[in-house]
Amino acid sequence: MKIKNIGFVRNANKRYRNNMQNIKEKYIKKVIPAMKERFGYRNNLAVPKITKVVVNTGFNPANRDDKAQKDIAKDLSTVTGQKVVLRSAKISEAGFKIRKGMVVGMSVTLRGQKMYDFLDKLVNIALPRCRDFRGLPVKNVDENGNLNIGVKEQIVFPEISTESAKNIFGFEIAFATTAKSKEEGIELFKLLGFPLKIDKKEK
């Protein structure tokens, strides 16, 4: 089982790149022309784009020992391809047994090629593997065209073996864009292939 999983991970990137146009290429060839036609941008630089992706997770240190925190950091680094940054509590909270300075979360900020590699993997592999996944609610796009979503389990990413994962945890993913409105943001994510679920009220 372990060897089979390793083989899947090694071939996952090749499979979806052969079968699907990656997001960076799609943005250049499809998104830019379509957005210019719909919104009337005069040049390519004016077309909204994703500038960074922030992946973060939080936890109560009272319920997570040092080993558990290291396991979470390892999995998050494996998923994103970048070392995590530890986040500490700014104030003490006696009710949660949290003291100022204690590590209460971790985050990763992705830009450039690492960001596009993560987006390809998220949209084409991870999201379809989420249990009971029916699309991303369009309400998650804010008025400035940014998108925020939650992933309940890190094991939806192919790099994480279900058998070896000792700590199942969820995390939030924030996509920052240069869009100036919610309408522009929704259109950008739709054209990039994000599985947005459009409610009747939003139409």
Summary of the structure (lengths in Angstrom):
residues: 203
radius of gyration: 18.6
end to end distance: 45.6
largest distance: 55.7
contacts: 562
relative contact order: 0.19
helix: 48%
strand: 20%
